[in-house]
């Protein structure tokens, strides 16, 4: 079932959302100071391509730097990406088939707002952090 949902997700919204994350990552990597944001954006782009069967958990070793980084991220890129998830999720919830995809979009809003200090893990290991 995860494979079918991931394939439908990829066609209907995953590719466009991943392109948004990749663009944000490229912009962040061009500016040398924001390379950590670019790396986080590329990591989330992979999650946006194939979200079913994976989840995010907080990293225990994330400190005050990730909090400060998340505040900067929300101001410059996070709210744009979260807005993309909201619009796409609402559009997908219009149809019955798209409801699981819309819910997945809504579940991705927190990581699009605050990507630093989070880790993407398989759903069968939600507490298997490093």
N, C-alpha and C positions, 0 to 999 in steps of 0.2 A: 504494500500500500504506500509506503514511503517513496518508493521509486516512481509510482504513478503520480503522486502529489508533487514530487520534485520536478518531473517532466512538464506537468501542466503549469507549475509555478514558473519554470524557466521560460516557457513560451509566453505566458500572459504578463508577467511582471518582473521576473528575476533578472532577465538580461538588462532591462532598462535601469533597474535599481542598482545593479552591479556596475553599470557604466557610470552612474552618478557617483558611486563610491570611488571608482577608479579615477575619475576626473578630479574629485576632491583630493585623492592621494597624490596625483601628479602635481597639482597646484601646491600641495603642502611640501612635497619633496623638492620642488624648484626653489622654494624658500628654505635655505639651509637650516634655520632655527626650528622649523616645524616638521622636520623629518620624522619624529616619533608619531605625529598625527598622521602623516602619510602612511607609515607602516600599519597603524591601527586601521586606517581606512582601507588599505589593501586586504587586511585580514577580514574585515567585515564584508568586503566585496565578495569574497569566497563564500561567506555565510549567506549573503543575499542571493547567490546563484543556486545554492542547494541547502535550504534551511531545515527541511523535514528530516528528522533523525538526529538533529543536533540542537543544543541549547547553550545558553551563556551562564556562567557563574562568576561570582566575584573572586578576584585573586586575593589571597590573604597577605601577600607580600607587597601589595600596592600601598603606597604611602601618600603623604601630603602632596607630592609632585603630581600624582595622577588626579587629585582633586583640583588643583590649580589648572592643570592641563585640560580637564573636562570643562571648567568654566570658560577657558579661552575657546575651546572647541565649540561649545554651545553658541557663543557669540558669533563666531565666524563661519561655521559650516554645519553644526549640528541641527540647528532649527530648520535649515533648508532641506536636509535629508529627512528629518522627522516629518516635515510637511509633505514630502514626496510619499512617505509611507502612509500618512493619513489620507491623502487624496487617492492613492492607489487602493488602500484598504476599503474605503467607502465605495469606490467604483466596483470592486470585486464583490462586496457584500450585497450588491443589487441582485445578483443571480444566486440561485440556490447552490449551484456547483461551485461558485466562487467564494462562498462563506468561509470554508477552511483556509482559503488563501488570504482572505481579508483578515481573519483572526491572526494568521501568521504575520501579516504586515503590521498589525497593531502590536504584536509581541516584539517586533523589531524596533519599535520607537525608543524604548529606553537605551538600547545599545547605540542607536544612531545619535542620541543626545549625549551620552556619556560613555565613549568607547574605551577610555583608558581605565585600567584596573579590572577589566573583564577578560574572561577566557572562554573560547568556544570549545565545547566538549560534546561527545556523543550523548544522546539522551539516555542510554543505558548506563552511563557513568556521570551523572550530574555533579557528583561530589569528588570526582577524581582530578582535583587540581594538582598542579605541580608541587 
